[in-house]
Structure formats: C-alpha cells, structure tokens
Amino acid sequence: MHPSELQVKWRLTNSQLAAALGKSEETIKAYKADKKARSYRNVPESVRILCKLLDSNWQQNGKAEIYLCA
C-alpha cells in the first residue's frame, strides 16, 4: 500500500503519517511528489509493507491509533 493511500483512507495529516511511519514530513512529501520533480522519492518496499500492516491493524481496531514514545 502506498503511503498516500493510507493517508487518504484514514484521513491523516502529513505529520501524523510521518509519525506512524517513522519518517520526516519532508520524506512523506517526497513520496507524494510528481515523479518528474527533483524532490520525488521511490517508496521502499519496507514502507509499503508497514502501511499495509498499519491499515490492517487499524481496520481491526476501527480507528487509526498513533502512539508517540519519548
């Protein structure tokens, strides 16, 4: 699952998605950039797998829960 699909499905902000994936907001924006843009980044398979796992877990719980640890 692409991070932007997860973001749309669960109505997450860029900062929420970044926190859930352990990435920076700039990286999230780069994943969503046009492929011709200099800032574009390919989404690694590990991130796609994490998105799929988060989606599955959130579907079971009925809501997107993001926990931040210090």
PyMOL commands that place a pseudoatom at each C-alpha (Angstrom):
pseudoatom trace, name=CA, resn=MET, resi=1, chain=A, elem=C, hetatm=0, pos=[0.000, 0.000, 0.000]
pseudoatom trace, name=CA, resn=HIS, resi=2, chain=A, elem=C, hetatm=0, pos=[1.343, 3.429, -0.924]
pseudoatom trace, name=CA, resn=PRO, resi=3, chain=A, elem=C, hetatm=0, pos=[1.599, 5.927, 1.965]
pseudoatom trace, name=CA, resn=SER, resi=4, chain=A, elem=C, hetatm=0, pos=[-0.730, 8.369, 0.195]
pseudoatom trace, name=CA, resn=GLU, resi=5, chain=A, elem=C, hetatm=0, pos=[-3.419, 5.658, 0.005]
pseudoatom trace, name=CA, resn=LEU, resi=6, chain=A, elem=C, hetatm=0, pos=[-3.122, 5.103, 3.762]
pseudoatom trace, name=CA, resn=GLN, resi=7, chain=A, elem=C, hetatm=0, pos=[-3.254, 8.856, 4.347]
pseudoatom trace, name=CA, resn=VAL, resi=8, chain=A, elem=C, hetatm=0, pos=[-6.432, 9.317, 2.314]
pseudoatom trace, name=CA, resn=LYS, resi=9, chain=A, elem=C, hetatm=0, pos=[-8.158, 6.225, 3.725]
pseudoatom trace, name=CA, resn=TRP, resi=10, chain=A, elem=C, hetatm=0, pos=[-7.564, 7.198, 7.361]
pseudoatom trace, name=CA, resn=ARG, resi=11, chain=A, elem=C, hetatm=0, pos=[-7.652, 10.995, 6.858]
pseudoatom trace, name=CA, resn=LEU, resi=12, chain=A, elem=C, hetatm=0, pos=[-4.167, 11.550, 8.274]
pseudoatom trace, name=CA, resn=THR, resi=13, chain=A, elem=C, hetatm=0, pos=[-2.138, 14.737, 8.104]
pseudoatom trace, name=CA, resn=ASN, resi=14, chain=A, elem=C, hetatm=0, pos=[1.413, 14.655, 6.775]
pseudoatom trace, name=CA, resn=SER, resi=15, chain=A, elem=C, hetatm=0, pos=[2.729, 14.908, 10.337]
pseudoatom trace, name=CA, resn=GLN, resi=16, chain=A, elem=C, hetatm=0, pos=[0.527, 12.036, 11.557]
pseudoatom trace, name=CA, resn=LEU, resi=17, chain=A, elem=C, hetatm=0, pos=[1.595, 9.845, 8.650]
pseudoatom trace, name=CA, resn=ALA, resi=18, chain=A, elem=C, hetatm=0, pos=[5.249, 10.734, 9.236]
pseudoatom trace, name=CA, resn=ALA, resi=19, chain=A, elem=C, hetatm=0, pos=[4.947, 9.788, 12.913]
pseudoatom trace, name=CA, resn=ALA, resi=20, chain=A, elem=C, hetatm=0, pos=[3.218, 6.497, 12.096]
pseudoatom trace, name=CA, resn=LEU, resi=21, chain=A, elem=C, hetatm=0, pos=[5.914, 5.540, 9.579]
pseudoatom trace, name=CA, resn=GLY, resi=22, chain=A, elem=C, hetatm=0, pos=[8.884, 6.910, 11.496]
pseudoatom trace, name=CA, resn=LYS, resi=23, chain=A, elem=C, hetatm=0, pos=[9.769, 9.271, 8.647]
pseudoatom trace, name=CA, resn=SER, resi=24, chain=A, elem=C, hetatm=0, pos=[10.104, 13.043, 8.341]
pseudoatom trace, name=CA, resn=GLU, resi=25, chain=A, elem=C, hetatm=0, pos=[7.348, 15.196, 6.865]
pseudoatom trace, name=CA, resn=GLU, resi=26, chain=A, elem=C, hetatm=0, pos=[9.728, 16.075, 4.028]
pseudoatom trace, name=CA, resn=THR, resi=27, chain=A, elem=C, hetatm=0, pos=[10.086, 12.383, 3.173]
pseudoatom trace, name=CA, resn=ILE, resi=28, chain=A, elem=C, hetatm=0, pos=[6.296, 11.983, 3.147]
pseudoatom trace, name=CA, resn=LYS, resi=29, chain=A, elem=C, hetatm=0, pos=[6.004, 14.942, 0.773]
pseudoatom trace, name=CA, resn=ALA, resi=30, chain=A, elem=C, hetatm=0, pos=[8.728, 13.439, -1.438]
pseudoatom trace, name=CA, resn=TYR, resi=31, chain=A, elem=C, hetatm=0, pos=[6.786, 10.151, -1.653]
pseudoatom trace, name=CA, resn=LYS, resi=32, chain=A, elem=C, hetatm=0, pos=[3.764, 12.102, -2.912]
pseudoatom trace, name=CA, resn=ALA, resi=33, chain=A, elem=C, hetatm=0, pos=[5.641, 14.427, -5.290]
pseudoatom trace, name=CA, resn=ASP, resi=34, chain=A, elem=C, hetatm=0, pos=[5.351, 14.178, -9.059]
pseudoatom trace, name=CA, resn=LYS, resi=35, chain=A, elem=C, hetatm=0, pos=[7.787, 11.601, -10.431]
pseudoatom trace, name=CA, resn=LYS, resi=36, chain=A, elem=C, hetatm=0, pos=[9.478, 14.285, -12.518]
pseudoatom trace, name=CA, resn=ALA, resi=37, chain=A, elem=C, hetatm=0, pos=[10.099, 16.539, -9.520]
pseudoatom trace, name=CA, resn=ARG, resi=38, chain=A, elem=C, hetatm=0, pos=[13.610, 16.740, -8.081]
pseudoatom trace, name=CA, resn=SER, resi=39, chain=A, elem=C, hetatm=0, pos=[12.260, 16.002, -4.612]
pseudoatom trace, name=CA, resn=TYR, resi=40, chain=A, elem=C, hetatm=0, pos=[10.498, 12.764, -5.669]
pseudoatom trace, name=CA, resn=ARG, resi=41, chain=A, elem=C, hetatm=0, pos=[11.479, 9.570, -3.842]
pseudoatom trace, name=CA, resn=ASN, resi=42, chain=A, elem=C, hetatm=0, pos=[10.509, 5.988, -4.591]
pseudoatom trace, name=CA, resn=VAL, resi=43, chain=A, elem=C, hetatm=0, pos=[8.659, 4.382, -1.721]
pseudoatom trace, name=CA, resn=PRO, resi=44, chain=A, elem=C, hetatm=0, pos=[10.737, 1.484, -0.335]
pseudoatom trace, name=CA, resn=GLU, resi=45, chain=A, elem=C, hetatm=0, pos=[9.047, -1.915, -0.107]
pseudoatom trace, name=CA, resn=SER, resi=46, chain=A, elem=C, hetatm=0, pos=[9.518, -1.853, 3.678]
pseudoatom trace, name=CA, resn=VAL, resi=47, chain=A, elem=C, hetatm=0, pos=[7.385, 1.308, 3.916]
pseudoatom trace, name=CA, resn=ARG, resi=48, chain=A, elem=C, hetatm=0, pos=[4.695, -0.214, 1.693]
pseudoatom trace, name=CA, resn=ILE, resi=49, chain=A, elem=C, hetatm=0, pos=[4.607, -3.289, 3.954]
pseudoatom trace, name=CA, resn=LEU, resi=50, chain=A, elem=C, hetatm=0, pos=[4.380, -1.102, 7.069]
pseudoatom trace, name=CA, resn=CYS, resi=51, chain=A, elem=C, hetatm=0, pos=[1.485, 0.833, 5.519]
pseudoatom trace, name=CA, resn=LYS, resi=52, chain=A, elem=C, hetatm=0, pos=[-0.325, -2.429, 4.803]
pseudoatom trace, name=CA, resn=LEU, resi=53, chain=A, elem=C, hetatm=0, pos=[0.253, -3.650, 8.370]
pseudoatom trace, name=CA, resn=LEU, resi=54, chain=A, elem=C, hetatm=0, pos=[-0.942, -0.363, 9.867]
pseudoatom trace, name=CA, resn=ASP, resi=55, chain=A, elem=C, hetatm=0, pos=[-4.054, -0.436, 7.687]
pseudoatom trace, name=CA, resn=SER, resi=56, chain=A, elem=C, hetatm=0, pos=[-4.831, -3.996, 8.745]
pseudoatom trace, name=CA, resn=ASN, resi=57, chain=A, elem=C, hetatm=0, pos=[-4.311, -3.197, 12.426]
pseudoatom trace, name=CA, resn=TRP, resi=58, chain=A, elem=C, hetatm=0, pos=[-6.389, -0.027, 12.259]
pseudoatom trace, name=CA, resn=GLN, resi=59, chain=A, elem=C, hetatm=0, pos=[-9.209, -1.851, 10.470]
pseudoatom trace, name=CA, resn=GLN, resi=60, chain=A, elem=C, hetatm=0, pos=[-9.335, -4.390, 13.301]
pseudoatom trace, name=CA, resn=ASN, resi=61, chain=A, elem=C, hetatm=0, pos=[-9.427, -1.605, 15.905]
pseudoatom trace, name=CA, resn=GLY, resi=62, chain=A, elem=C, hetatm=0, pos=[-11.823, 0.557, 13.921]
pseudoatom trace, name=CA, resn=LYS, resi=63, chain=A, elem=C, hetatm=0, pos=[-9.632, 3.659, 14.186]
pseudoatom trace, name=CA, resn=ALA, resi=64, chain=A, elem=C, hetatm=0, pos=[-6.139, 4.919, 13.442]
pseudoatom trace, name=CA, resn=GLU, resi=65, chain=A, elem=C, hetatm=0, pos=[-4.131, 4.968, 16.648]
pseudoatom trace, name=CA, resn=ILE, resi=66, chain=A, elem=C, hetatm=0, pos=[-0.677, 6.513, 16.659]
pseudoatom trace, name=CA, resn=TYR, resi=67, chain=A, elem=C, hetatm=0, pos=[1.386, 6.368, 19.820]
pseudoatom trace, name=CA, resn=LEU, resi=68, chain=A, elem=C, hetatm=0, pos=[4.417, 8.575, 20.318]
pseudoatom trace, name=CA, resn=CYS, resi=69, chain=A, elem=C, hetatm=0, pos=[7.203, 7.479, 22.656]
pseudoatom trace, name=CA, resn=ALA, resi=70, chain=A, elem=C, hetatm=0, pos=[9.889, 9.749, 24.041]
for i in range(1, 70): cmd.bond("trace and resi %d" % i, "trace and resi %d" % (i + 1))
show_as sticks, trace
zoom trace
